[in-house]
Every structure is written in structure tokens, then in C-alpha cells.
Amino acid sequence: MSPASLSRPLTATLAMLLVGGILALDLALAGAPDLFAAPSAIALGSGAAPEGAHCSGN
């Protein structure tokens, strides 16, 4: 298989297989994430007033 004989569909398939293999290996080694222990996707702040720096309003 020379680089000139690799078509776009074959290259895309090989790339997707590589990405899928890396994801499967990661899942096998680390286990599935605990979605209840994960931080929220959108963090709107802790509710505490900002102190110092440019966001304190001073």
C-alpha cells in the first residue's frame, strides 16, 4: 500500500478506526466516567463575591 494508492474513503476509514481504537483503549484502561461525580458542563460560578483582580469592580 503506497501513499499514492490510499483513497480518501480508505484514509477516512483508517482514521476513524484509529480514533475508535484509542477511545476503546482509554475506556478499557480507565473505566467509564462517573457522570454524577463530574463537574457541571456549564459553571456559572460559586456564588461567592469576587476578590481582587479586575473582576472585583474596585
Number of C-alpha atoms within 10 A of each C-alpha: 5 5 7 6 8 11 10 9 9 11 12 12 12 12 12 12 12 12 12 12 12 12 12 13 12 12 12 10 9 9 10 9 9 7 8 7 7 8 8 9 6 6 7 7 8 7 6 6 9 12 10 9 8 8 9 9 8 7
